Amino acid sequence: MKRGLIAATGVAAMLVSVAACGSDGDDDKAGADGYKGQTLTVWVMDGSSPDGWTKDVKAAFEKKTGAKLKFEIQQWNGIQQKVTTALSESNPPDVLEIGNTQTPSYAQTGGLAELGDLKKSIGADWSESINKSAVYDGKQYAAPWYAANRVVLYNKKIWAEAGIKDTPKTRTEFFQDLDAIKKKTDAEPIYLPGQNWYFFDGLTIGTGADLVKKDGDKWVSNLADPKVGKAMDIYKQYQSFSKAPKDKDEATPQQGEVFAKGKTGAFIGMGWEAGIAIKANPKIEKDIGYFTIPGETAGKPEGVFLGGSNLAVAAGSEKQELAKEFLKIALNDTYEGQLAKEGGVIPNKESLQAQLKGNPAGQAAAPAAATGGTTPLIPEWAAVENAPNPVKTYMTAVLTGKSPAEAAKSVEDELNKRLSQER
């Protein structure tokens, strides 16, 4: 689901919410005409489902089941509360698309049906990193639909001016390229504000850090872990090449608009953010390139935060089997591949990534997906990201002079308060 800037993106960028509401009548039998007279209503988030995909899935579903399929576009504003309310009612949607990191919260409340049987029948080769968010307390409560992650968007003209002939394959090479831009051009090497929190989350994934840990029966801050500090030190190295404010995030101002001015060598964001730059300055389109965020060693990309969406079945739905028929169709290789091709998102199987050919942003994002991750997949985490996010406060504290240990200590009480869901 789109989070932060992605809403981000939306995944971006990029996050979606599908729900299938049923009409009166219980499931009787499968097969053509087996569900005749029933209607499955599917909520899709605004901008989530490409027109061709929607049309083709609808036709395939109706042909196979005899039931009708109705898609309804949902708006991002207020969607979490809307889904929460729907799941608590006596006539909930049958299938819901939910943000990957929100899945634990909905599962914890008992609002989602267990889909272990579906995983066995169609999910043997789902990407482990993408499927991880669909599992809660050891049980499959959703099916992974798609993912999206950050890449490096760069200005090819500025890189050429700096004498850089190829994109970097390691983090060290990337820093060398940024230094070349600093020394040989008048451009800002990279635009990276101090609170690009999802990029930092990816760095913690890369260092093997956990942002929270268990203390007895409760979750508490783990920001004092040296592995978190190592990730923040890497972020600080990147930020040293930027003039961006240390107390703002990537949406304040929109980094795509900054990049559009043609005076920035690169920024780290969702592929769709190129559209923001192009809208502000159409002439820059020809100069935009993309590459995978490089990691410590060649061949192993940097850790990334995987935004995206899962598809789930409401526990209270009277159309469990019909809902699963929809999932089997929507998630099969034909339509999952079509979604990747038309939408530029990362599909739930690595074998389908070839469908991203011709989409440079998607092709740059895909290599990092296998080792990507998310924010902590616990229901308590949702409260942490409410403004002001204490992790962002931690980041700014480090960038303005505190050691990672000192910064972690300064936000520990607030982070623990949120993890205990105190208000």
N, C-alpha and C positions, 0 to 999 in steps of 0.2 A: 504494500500500500504506500501511496506517496506520503513522505514524511518530511517535516521541516521544509526545505526549499523544494523538495520534490513535490510537495503539495500544491512534498514535496511530493519523488518524482516519482513518485510518481512515479518515481520512480517514477519520482519522478518521479525519472524520474522519474504518472507511472503507477500508481497504486489503485486497486479496484475493489468493488464490492458487489458481488452478484448474489441475488437471492431468488429462489424459485418458489413462488406462491402457488398453491394448488386450489382447484375449484372443488366443489363438493364431490364426495364419492371416494371410497377406499380402493386400493390397488386390488385388482382381481387376477389378471394374468398378463404375462409379458408377450412381446411379439406384436406384429402389425395388427392394429385395431384392438389390442389387448387393453389399451387405456383410452379408447375412444370416448369422447365426451368430457375428458378431463383437460385442464389447462395448467401448465407450469409457467409461472411468471418469474422472470429472471431480472433481478436488479443488476445493472452494470453502472459503474461510476462514469461520470462524464469524461469522455476521451479515452476510455479504457479498451473498448472492443471495436476493432476496425469494421467498417461496413460490410466488406466482403466476408469476413469471418462470421459475423452475426447472421448474415443471410444464409450462408452455407450450413452452419450448425443448425439453424432453425429448420431448414429443409430436410436435413438428414434425420433430425430428431422426430419430426412429424411423420416422415415416411416410415421410420422403424417402429414407432410406438402407437401411431394413430391418435396421439394426443396433440394438443396445441401448445405452442411455446410462445410466450409473450415477454419480450425484453422491455424493461423500463429503466430509463436513465436516472441515476441518482446524483445529487450534488454533494460535493465534499463537505460543505459546511454542515456541521451537526450530525454527520453520518454515524459516528460511534454511538451517540445516544439513541439514534434512530434504530440501529441494529440491536442494541441492548434492550430497548423497549419491545421490539418485534419478537425477540427470542423469549421474552417473558409472557407473551400473550398466548391465548388459547388457540389462535389460528396464525402461527408464525409462517414466515416464508419457508419454502421447502429447501432451497439451496441458497447459500449466501457466499458471496465472495467477500473475504475479510482480509485485512492487512496481515501480513505474515507475523509481525511482532505482536499483534493484538489477539492472535489465536489463543494463547494461554488464558487470557482473561475470560473470553467467552466459554472456553472449555471448562474452566474452574467453576463457573456458575451452573454447569449442567445443561447449558443451552445447545450444545452440539452433540450430534449422534456420533458414535464410534464407527470408524470406517476401516477397521482392520481387514474385513473381507474384501473390500475394494482394493486395498493395497496389495493383497495377495493375488488378486485377479489381473490387475493392470499396472501395478506400481513396482514391479521387480527391478526395473532399471531407472526409476526416478533418481535424479541426482541427490546424493546424500545431503550435501550442503543446503540445497533448496528445500528438501523435504523435512529437514530438522525442525523447522518452525511449525510444521503441521502435527507434530507429536507433542503430547503433554502427559506428564506423569506416566510415561512408557506406553501410551496408547495413541493410536492414529485417530485424530479428531477432525482432520481436514485432508484435502489433497492439494499438493503444490501445483500452482497454475503457471506462474512465471516469476522471474526475478529481474532486477535491474541494479546496476552498480556504477560507481563513479569511474571516470577515465580522465586522462589528461587531454584537454583541448588546447591546441597551441597555434600560434600565428606563424605560418610557414615563411612568410616574408621576413619577419624579425629573426627567425632562426637561421635563415640563409645569410642575412646580413651579419650575423655573429660567426659565420663560417661553419656552422653545424651541418653536417651532411647526412646524418641518419638519426633516428630516434634512439634514446637510451635503452639499454637492456638491463641495467642494474641501477640501484639507487645512487651509487657513487657516480656513475656516468651522468645521471640526471643532475646531480648537484654540480658537476663539472660544466654541463651545458648551461645551467642557470648562471654560473659564474662567468662563462664566456659572454653571455648576453649582457650581464652587468658591466663587463669591462669593455666590450666592443660596440655597444649600441647605447642609445639614449632611452631605451625602453625599460620598464619595470620587468625584471625577469619572470616573476610569477605573482599573480594576485592571490593572496591567501590571508584572509582576515583571521583574527585570533580565535574565533569561535566556530570554525567549520567542523562542527562536532561529529558529523558522520564520517568525515575523512579520518578524524582522530580515532573514532571507534574502529575503523578498518586497521589502523596502525596497531591498536591493542590486539586485534585478532592476529595480526602478523607476528607479534611478539609472544603470543600465547598467553596473554593476560586475561584475567577475569575482573570485571568491574565491581562485582559483588562476591561475597562469600557467605557461607552458612556459619552462624554463631548460635549453637544450640538449635532451636527450632525457628529461628528468624534469620532473614537476610540482612547483611550489613555492608557498609562500604569496604571496598578492597582497593581504593585508589592509592593507598600507601605501598602497595606491592611494587617492588623494583621493576617488574615487567611493565607495569603501567607507566612508571617513570621513564623507562627506556623509550616507550612509544611517544611520550610527550617530548622527550629530547629530540627524537626524529622530527616531530612536528615543528619544534623550535628551529631546527636547522632549515627546514623549508621556509618557515616564516621569516627568517633572517634575510631572505631574498625579496621580501615584499614590503611595500609601503602601506599596506592595508591596515586599518585600525585593529588594535589588539583586543578591543572590547566589543566587537561587532561580529555578526555571522555572515554567511555568504549571501544572504538575502537583503542585507542592510549596508550598502545598496545591493541590488541584484548584480552579482559578479559578471553575468553575461553582458550587462549594459556597460560595465567598466571595460571589459574586453573589447567591446564594439568600437571603442575610441581608437583602436589600432596602436596603442602605446604599451601593451602588455604582452609579454612573451607567451604566457600560458596561464591556465587556471585548472583546478581540479573540480570536476562537477559531473552532472548527468549529461549524457549525449544530447538530450533535447534542449539543454541550455544554449546550444549553438543557435537555436531558433530565436532566443531572446536577443542575442548579439546581432543576428541578421535583420531582425525587425527594426532594431535601432540604427543599423548601418548596413543596408543591403550589399554595399560594395565589399564588405569584409568576407562574404561567403567563400570567395575563391581562395582566401588565405587560411581558412580553418582546416586543421588536421587533427587527428586523434591517435592516441596510443595508450596501451595498457600501462597502468601505474607500475613502474618497475620495483621489484623487491631487492632484497640484499644480494641475491645471486641471480645470474642469468637463467632464464627458464622457469623461475618461480616468481610469479607476480606478487606485488604487495597485497597484504590482507585488505579486504574491502567489506564494507557494510552492504549486505544484500537486502535491498528493499524488494517489495513484490507483494503478490497476493496468493492466497489459498482459496479453494472452494470447499465449502462445508455444507453439511445437511443439518437442518434444525432438528433437535431431539424431539420436539413436539409436532413435527410434521406428520400428517396422515398419509403422505405419499413417499415413504422412504424408498421403495423400490423404483418408482418412476424417477425420483431424484437421482438415484444411482445410474439409471439408464442415461440421463442427461450427462452425468459426469463421465461415463464411459465414452460417450460420443465426443464431448467437448475436449476431453483429454487424450483422445487417441492420436496417433502419430500424424495423421492427415491434418487435423484441425489445430493441434498444438504446433505443428510446423508452420501452418498457415498464419497462426497468431504471431509467431516469431518473424516471419517474412514481412507481414503487413504492418506489424506494430513495432518491430525493431527491438523487442524484449527478448530476454534470455529464456529459452524453453526449459521445461522441467526435466529434460533428458539431454545429456551431453551429445548423444547421437544425432540430435536434431539441430545442433548449432550451425550446421552447414546452410540452414535456411537463412542465416544472417548475411550470406554472401551478397555483396553489393551495398551493404549498410555499414559504412566505415565506423560509426560510433558503436554499433552493436558488435562488430567484429573486434573492436578494441576492448569492449567490456567482457566478452565471453571467456577469455583465458583465465580471468581471476575468479570466476564464479565457483569453480570446483573447490577452492580453498577459502571462499568467503564465509561470512558469518553474519550474525545479527547482534542487536543489543541483548541483554540478558532475557531469556525466554521464561520470565516469571510474571505472574499477574501484577505483582507489586511494582514492577518497573515503570508502568504507565505514569504514575505520579511523579517520577523523577524528572521527566522531560517537560513538565509544566514550567512555564516561565516564572522566575528566572531559574533555568536549569543549573543545578550546582556543579555539574561537570563542566559546563561552559565557564562558570566562575573559576573553577580550578585551572582551566586552560589559560585564562587571562592572567591569573595570579602567577603562574610559572613564567609566562612571557613578559611579565612586568617586574621580574626580579626574584620571586620566591623560588626556593628549591621545590622539586616535585613533592618531597616529603612534607615540607611546610604548607604547601598549597593543599595537599590532601587533608592535612589536619584541620585546616581552616574551614573546609566545607563538610567535614565528617558528620557533625551533629545534624546539619540540615539534610544531608543525604540519608542518614539513618532514620530521621524523622519521616521522610517521604517513603522509605522502604517499609516502615511500619504502618504506613497509610494513615498517619496522624495528620490532622489539619490544624 
